[in-house]
């Protein structure tokens, strides 16, 4: 709990939420309760003010707990990852003194606009918590919550088969959390792996390990299980290496910022667009430069690169990324990021436009992408063939351009 409580109304004005919805009764981590609604003056020094802690109300609640009386859920507002107390200040104090980690609460969430990387993750987390009732999983990268939801869907199917009844999604989520996620998270914490990744969370590392488990299982043709995935990462393993060292070997290429990525970030201010192949950043910079020219023409003034990058992201990149994630294209490419798929779609759009003689737009390119996805051949094979065809086309075009230059004729 925060020593100095925040005032909900002030935070609300800063974030300007666009909607709210009822999360129902959920378990809330006490450490995330950081403020109050409308009673800031009473708790400007936090919940540990002496005149509050020693109050009559607190003593009565303590007596009720000793007698085994179940206390009602808290009433909380949620904004991003923070919770604000509407009703239940004394119960929060009592729980903290008793060493409790979580409390049941009725939560109303206020959803921030999707105008920043931080807010986009907050919105994904909100959707995850609404579907699962799990409130203690914090991820720092976009599109990762969907991977966890996929695991829970599979776990739900497994439980339904085992119990010979249709279990609810939240029931499956709770069982998954207790029997799959928590043991792996505990192992990560025991080895203090996070000290090597100060900008990542335990849940981030859990997803990395899950990805490795999936890749190795697919390669071997059977599910290797988390235990084996934790013990070694076959191609990266040496007997003396700890789990921390194995993770560093396996995921450093994805976590360490490359030189080209740094240049892209410095020039555009876009720090959350991650590519698995750093060469792709030059393509994104070219798109943003073209968008800058378009915006400058439209506005009748010179638009800055930062402004153009921001507009490009929210007018072009984000709508496409959202569709790619909603239709779960990412699951066909275990080592790819949403930005990788965006570039693949951009290449397809360019190639089809060149072939047809007009700009087909992202909507039509997406239809072509869907056709390839549902083809009897794997999407990986389809994209490989597409890129091969694209390379052949470019070679022919370059050859044609070269011949035109020799004769003094235009290549067009």
C-alpha positions as CSV (number, residue, x, y, z in Angstrom):
1,X,0.0,0.0,0.0
2,X,1.2,3.5,-0.8
3,X,2.4,5.5,2.2
4,X,0.9,8.7,0.7
5,X,-2.5,8.0,-0.7
6,X,-3.6,9.3,-4.1
7,X,-6.8,11.0,-4.8
8,X,-8.9,9.2,-7.4
9,X,-10.5,12.4,-8.9
10,X,-7.1,13.9,-9.5
11,X,-5.9,10.7,-11.3
12,X,-9.1,10.5,-13.2
13,X,-8.6,14.0,-14.6
14,X,-5.0,13.1,-15.7
15,X,-6.0,9.9,-17.5
16,X,-9.4,11.0,-18.8
17,X,-11.0,7.5,-19.0
18,X,-13.3,6.7,-21.9
19,X,-15.5,4.1,-20.3
20,X,-16.1,2.0,-17.2
21,X,-17.4,-1.4,-16.4
22,X,-18.1,-3.8,-13.5
23,X,-15.3,-6.4,-12.8
24,X,-17.5,-8.1,-10.2
25,X,-15.9,-9.6,-7.1
26,X,-12.2,-10.3,-7.5
27,X,-9.1,-10.9,-5.4
28,X,-7.1,-7.6,-5.3
29,X,-3.4,-7.4,-4.3
30,X,-3.1,-5.1,-1.3
31,X,0.1,-3.6,-2.8
32,X,-1.9,-2.2,-5.7
33,X,-4.4,-0.3,-3.5
34,X,-2.8,3.2,-3.6
35,X,-5.6,5.7,-3.1
36,X,-9.0,6.7,-2.0
37,X,-12.2,8.2,-3.5
38,X,-13.3,11.5,-2.0
39,X,-11.5,11.0,1.4
40,X,-8.0,12.2,0.5
41,X,-8.0,14.8,3.3
42,X,-8.7,12.1,5.9
43,X,-5.8,10.0,4.6
44,X,-3.3,12.4,3.2
45,X,-0.6,10.6,5.2
46,X,-1.7,7.1,4.1
47,X,-3.7,4.5,6.0
48,X,-1.1,4.2,8.8
49,X,-2.0,7.6,10.4
50,X,-2.2,6.9,14.2
51,X,-5.5,8.5,14.7
52,X,-7.0,6.2,12.1
53,X,-5.3,2.9,12.9
54,X,-6.3,3.0,16.6
55,X,-9.9,3.9,15.8
56,X,-13.0,2.2,17.4
57,X,-14.0,0.9,14.0
58,X,-10.7,-1.0,13.5
59,X,-11.0,-2.7,16.9
60,X,-14.5,-3.9,16.1
61,X,-13.4,-5.3,12.8
62,X,-10.4,-7.1,14.5
63,X,-12.8,-8.6,17.0
64,X,-15.1,-9.8,14.2
65,X,-12.2,-11.5,12.5
66,X,-11.1,-13.2,15.7
67,X,-14.7,-14.5,16.0
68,X,-14.5,-15.9,12.5
69,X,-17.0,-13.4,11.0
70,X,-16.5,-13.1,7.2
71,X,-16.1,-9.4,6.3
72,X,-17.9,-8.0,3.2
73,X,-15.9,-7.3,0.1
74,X,-14.2,-3.9,-0.4
75,X,-15.7,-1.4,-2.8
76,X,-12.9,-0.2,-5.1
77,X,-12.4,1.8,-8.3
78,X,-9.6,0.7,-10.6
79,X,-7.6,3.0,-13.0
80,X,-4.9,1.2,-15.0
81,X,-3.0,-1.0,-12.4
82,X,-4.1,1.0,-9.4
83,X,-7.0,0.6,-7.0
84,X,-8.8,3.3,-5.1
85,X,-10.9,2.7,-2.0
86,X,-14.6,3.7,-2.1
87,X,-15.5,1.7,1.0
88,X,-13.3,-0.5,3.2
89,X,-10.4,1.7,4.5
90,X,-10.3,0.0,7.9
91,X,-10.5,-3.5,6.4
92,X,-7.5,-2.7,4.2
93,X,-5.5,-1.5,7.3
94,X,-6.4,-4.6,9.2
95,X,-5.5,-6.9,6.3
96,X,-2.1,-5.2,6.0
97,X,-1.4,-5.6,9.7
98,X,-2.4,-9.3,9.5
99,X,0.1,-9.9,6.6
100,X,-2.5,-10.6,4.0
101,X,-1.5,-10.3,0.4
102,X,-5.0,-10.0,-1.2
103,X,-8.6,-9.0,-0.3
104,X,-11.9,-9.7,-2.1
105,X,-13.4,-6.6,-3.5
106,X,-16.1,-5.4,-5.8
107,X,-14.3,-3.4,-8.5
108,X,-15.5,-0.9,-11.0
109,X,-12.8,-0.3,-13.6
110,X,-12.3,3.0,-15.5
111,X,-10.7,2.3,-18.8
112,X,-8.0,4.8,-20.2
113,X,-7.9,5.8,-23.9
114,X,-5.6,3.8,-26.1
115,X,-3.3,6.8,-26.8
116,X,-0.1,5.5,-25.4
117,X,1.9,2.2,-25.1
118,X,1.2,2.2,-21.4
119,X,-2.5,2.7,-21.9
120,X,-2.7,0.0,-24.6
121,X,-1.2,-2.5,-22.2
122,X,-3.5,-1.4,-19.5
123,X,-6.5,-2.0,-21.8
124,X,-5.2,-5.5,-22.7
125,X,-4.7,-6.2,-19.0
126,X,-8.3,-5.0,-18.2
127,X,-9.7,-7.4,-20.8
128,X,-7.7,-10.2,-19.4
129,X,-8.8,-9.5,-15.8
130,X,-12.4,-9.2,-16.9
131,X,-12.3,-12.6,-18.6
132,X,-10.3,-14.5,-16.0
133,X,-10.8,-12.7,-12.6
134,X,-7.0,-12.8,-12.2
135,X,-5.6,-9.5,-11.0
136,X,-1.9,-10.2,-10.1
137,X,-0.4,-10.8,-13.6
138,X,1.5,-7.8,-14.9
139,X,3.0,-7.9,-18.4
140,X,5.1,-5.2,-20.1
141,X,4.7,-6.1,-23.8
142,X,1.7,-5.8,-26.1
143,X,-0.1,-9.0,-27.3
144,X,1.2,-11.1,-24.4
145,X,-2.1,-11.4,-22.5
146,X,-3.7,-13.1,-25.5
147,X,-1.1,-15.9,-25.2
148,X,-2.1,-16.5,-21.6
149,X,-5.8,-16.5,-22.6
150,X,-4.9,-19.1,-25.1
151,X,-3.3,-21.3,-22.4
152,X,-6.4,-20.9,-20.2
153,X,-8.7,-21.9,-23.1
154,X,-6.7,-25.1,-23.6
155,X,-6.7,-25.7,-19.8
156,X,-10.5,-25.2,-19.8
157,X,-10.9,-27.9,-22.4
158,X,-8.6,-30.2,-20.4
159,X,-10.6,-29.7,-17.2
160,X,-13.9,-30.1,-18.9
161,X,-12.7,-33.4,-20.4
162,X,-11.3,-34.6,-17.0
163,X,-14.4,-33.6,-14.9
164,X,-16.9,-34.6,-17.6
165,X,-18.7,-31.3,-17.4
166,X,-18.3,-27.9,-19.0
167,X,-16.3,-25.8,-16.6
168,X,-16.4,-22.0,-16.6
169,X,-13.6,-19.9,-18.0
170,X,-13.0,-18.2,-14.7
171,X,-12.9,-21.6,-13.0
172,X,-10.3,-22.8,-15.5
173,X,-8.3,-19.6,-15.1
174,X,-8.1,-20.0,-11.3
175,X,-7.0,-23.6,-11.7
176,X,-4.4,-22.7,-14.3
177,X,-3.1,-19.9,-12.0
178,X,-2.8,-22.2,-9.0
179,X,-1.4,-25.3,-10.8
180,X,0.5,-24.0,-13.8
181,X,1.4,-20.3,-13.6
182,X,2.2,-20.0,-9.8
183,X,4.7,-22.9,-9.6
184,X,6.7,-21.6,-12.6
185,X,6.5,-18.0,-11.2
186,X,7.8,-19.3,-7.9
187,X,10.8,-21.0,-9.6
188,X,11.6,-17.8,-11.5
189,X,11.5,-15.8,-8.2
190,X,13.6,-18.4,-6.3
191,X,16.4,-18.1,-8.8
192,X,16.2,-14.2,-8.7
193,X,16.1,-14.2,-12.5
194,X,14.4,-10.8,-12.6
195,X,17.6,-9.1,-11.3
196,X,19.0,-9.6,-14.8
197,X,15.8,-8.1,-16.4
198,X,14.9,-4.9,-14.4
199,X,12.4,-3.8,-17.1
200,X,10.5,-7.1,-17.1
201,X,8.1,-8.9,-14.8
202,X,7.8,-12.5,-13.6
203,X,4.8,-12.9,-16.0
204,X,7.0,-11.7,-18.9
205,X,9.5,-14.4,-18.2
206,X,6.7,-17.0,-17.8
207,X,5.6,-16.1,-21.3
208,X,9.1,-16.4,-22.7
209,X,9.5,-19.9,-21.1
210,X,6.0,-20.8,-22.4
211,X,7.1,-19.8,-25.9
212,X,10.2,-21.9,-25.6
213,X,8.2,-24.9,-24.4
214,X,5.8,-24.5,-27.4
215,X,8.7,-24.3,-29.9
216,X,10.5,-27.3,-28.5
217,X,7.3,-29.4,-28.2
218,X,6.5,-28.6,-31.8
219,X,10.1,-29.5,-32.9
220,X,10.0,-32.8,-31.0
221,X,6.4,-33.7,-31.9
222,X,5.2,-34.0,-28.3
223,X,4.5,-31.8,-25.3
224,X,7.8,-31.6,-23.3
225,X,6.1,-30.0,-20.3
226,X,7.1,-27.1,-18.2
227,X,9.4,-29.1,-16.0
228,X,11.7,-30.1,-18.9
229,X,11.4,-26.6,-20.4
230,X,12.7,-25.2,-17.1
231,X,15.5,-27.7,-16.8
232,X,17.1,-26.9,-20.1
233,X,16.6,-25.1,-23.4
234,X,18.1,-27.9,-25.6
235,X,20.2,-25.9,-28.1
236,X,21.2,-23.3,-25.5
237,X,21.9,-25.6,-22.6
238,X,25.2,-26.4,-20.8
239,X,25.1,-28.5,-17.6
240,X,26.5,-25.8,-15.4
241,X,24.1,-23.1,-16.5
242,X,21.4,-21.9,-14.2
243,X,17.9,-21.0,-15.4
244,X,18.9,-17.4,-15.3
245,X,21.8,-17.9,-17.7
246,X,19.7,-20.1,-20.0
247,X,17.1,-17.3,-20.2
248,X,19.7,-14.8,-20.9
249,X,21.2,-16.9,-23.7
250,X,17.8,-17.5,-25.3
251,X,16.1,-14.2,-25.0
252,X,18.9,-11.6,-25.0
253,X,18.5,-11.1,-28.8
254,X,14.8,-10.1,-28.2
255,X,15.3,-8.1,-25.1
256,X,18.6,-6.2,-25.9
257,X,17.9,-3.1,-27.9
258,X,19.8,-3.2,-31.2
259,X,21.5,-0.2,-32.7
260,X,19.0,0.2,-35.5
261,X,16.1,0.0,-33.0
262,X,17.8,2.7,-30.9
263,X,18.1,4.9,-34.0
264,X,14.5,4.3,-34.9
265,X,13.4,5.1,-31.3
266,X,15.4,8.3,-31.2
267,X,14.2,9.6,-34.6
268,X,10.5,8.7,-34.1
269,X,9.9,8.5,-30.4
270,X,8.2,5.1,-30.9
271,X,9.7,2.9,-28.2
272,X,7.2,0.1,-28.1
273,X,7.3,-1.2,-31.7
274,X,9.6,-4.2,-31.6
275,X,10.8,-6.2,-34.6
276,X,12.6,-9.6,-34.4
277,X,14.8,-8.5,-37.4
278,X,16.3,-5.1,-36.9
279,X,16.6,-4.5,-40.7
280,X,12.8,-3.9,-40.7
281,X,13.2,-0.6,-38.9
282,X,14.4,1.1,-42.1
283,X,11.1,0.0,-43.8
284,X,9.1,1.6,-40.9
285,X,11.1,4.8,-41.1
286,X,10.5,5.0,-44.8
287,X,6.7,4.6,-44.2
288,X,6.8,7.3,-41.6
289,X,8.7,9.6,-43.9
290,X,6.1,9.1,-46.6
291,X,3.3,9.8,-44.0
292,X,5.1,12.9,-42.9
293,X,5.1,14.2,-46.5
294,X,1.4,13.4,-46.8
295,X,0.5,15.1,-43.5
296,X,2.6,18.2,-44.5
297,X,0.7,18.5,-47.8
298,X,-2.6,18.0,-46.1
299,X,-1.9,20.5,-43.3
300,X,-0.2,23.1,-45.5
301,X,2.8,23.2,-43.2
302,X,5.9,21.3,-42.3
303,X,4.9,18.5,-39.9
304,X,7.6,17.3,-37.5
305,X,8.9,13.7,-37.7
306,X,7.6,13.0,-34.1
307,X,4.2,14.3,-35.0
308,X,4.1,12.2,-38.2
309,X,5.3,9.1,-36.3
310,X,2.5,9.5,-33.8
311,X,-0.1,10.0,-36.5
312,X,1.2,7.0,-38.5
313,X,1.0,4.8,-35.5
314,X,-2.6,5.6,-34.5
315,X,-4.0,6.0,-38.1
316,X,-2.2,3.1,-39.8
317,X,-0.1,0.8,-37.6
318,X,-2.5,0.3,-34.6
319,X,-5.7,-0.4,-36.6
320,X,-3.8,-3.1,-38.6
321,X,-2.1,-4.5,-35.5
322,X,-5.4,-4.8,-33.8
323,X,-7.0,-6.8,-36.6
324,X,-4.0,-9.1,-36.8
325,X,-4.2,-9.8,-33.1
326,X,-8.0,-10.2,-33.0
327,X,-7.7,-12.8,-35.8
328,X,-4.8,-14.5,-34.0
329,X,-2.4,-14.4,-36.9
330,X,0.5,-14.2,-34.4
331,X,0.0,-17.8,-33.3
332,X,1.2,-18.9,-36.7
333,X,4.6,-17.3,-36.1
334,X,6.1,-18.2,-32.7
335,X,9.1,-15.9,-33.0
336,X,7.3,-13.0,-34.6
337,X,6.0,-9.8,-33.1
338,X,2.9,-7.8,-34.1
339,X,5.2,-5.4,-35.8
340,X,6.8,-8.2,-37.8
341,X,3.3,-9.3,-39.1
342,X,2.5,-5.7,-39.9
343,X,5.6,-5.5,-42.1
344,X,4.7,-8.8,-43.8
345,X,1.3,-7.4,-44.6
346,X,2.9,-4.2,-45.9
347,X,5.1,-6.2,-48.2
348,X,2.1,-8.1,-49.4
349,X,0.2,-4.9,-50.0
350,X,3.1,-3.4,-52.0
351,X,3.6,-6.5,-54.1
352,X,-0.1,-6.9,-54.9
353,X,-0.4,-3.2,-55.7
354,X,2.6,-3.4,-58.1
355,X,1.1,-6.5,-59.8
356,X,-2.3,-4.9,-60.2
357,X,-1.2,-1.4,-61.1
358,X,-3.0,0.4,-58.3
359,X,-2.8,0.8,-54.5
360,X,-5.0,-2.0,-53.1
361,X,-4.9,-0.6,-49.5
362,X,-4.6,-2.5,-46.2
363,X,-8.2,-3.8,-46.2
364,X,-7.8,-5.6,-49.5
365,X,-4.3,-6.8,-48.5
366,X,-5.8,-8.2,-45.3
367,X,-8.3,-10.2,-47.4
368,X,-5.4,-11.7,-49.3
369,X,-3.7,-12.5,-46.1
370,X,-6.8,-14.2,-44.8
371,X,-7.0,-16.3,-47.9
372,X,-3.5,-17.5,-47.4
373,X,-4.1,-18.2,-43.8
374,X,-7.0,-20.6,-44.6
375,X,-5.3,-22.2,-47.5
376,X,-4.7,-26.0,-47.1
377,X,-0.9,-25.3,-47.0
378,X,0.6,-23.7,-43.9
379,X,0.7,-20.0,-43.6
380,X,4.5,-20.2,-43.2
381,X,4.8,-21.9,-46.5
382,X,2.5,-19.4,-48.2
383,X,4.5,-16.5,-46.9
384,X,7.8,-18.2,-47.9
385,X,6.5,-18.7,-51.4
386,X,5.2,-15.1,-51.5
387,X,8.6,-13.7,-50.5
388,X,10.3,-15.9,-53.1
389,X,8.0,-14.6,-55.8
390,X,8.5,-11.1,-54.5
391,X,12.3,-11.5,-54.8
392,X,12.0,-12.9,-58.3
393,X,9.9,-9.9,-59.3
394,X,12.4,-7.5,-57.8
395,X,15.3,-9.2,-59.7
396,X,13.4,-9.0,-62.9
397,X,12.5,-5.3,-62.3
398,X,16.1,-4.4,-61.5
399,X,17.2,-6.2,-64.6
400,X,14.6,-4.3,-66.7
401,X,15.7,-1.0,-65.1
402,X,19.3,-1.7,-65.9
403,X,18.6,-2.4,-69.5
404,X,16.5,0.8,-69.7
405,X,19.5,2.8,-68.3
406,X,21.9,1.3,-70.9
407,X,19.6,2.3,-73.8
408,X,18.8,5.7,-72.3
409,X,15.2,4.8,-71.9
410,X,13.0,5.1,-68.8
411,X,12.3,1.9,-66.9
412,X,8.7,2.9,-66.6
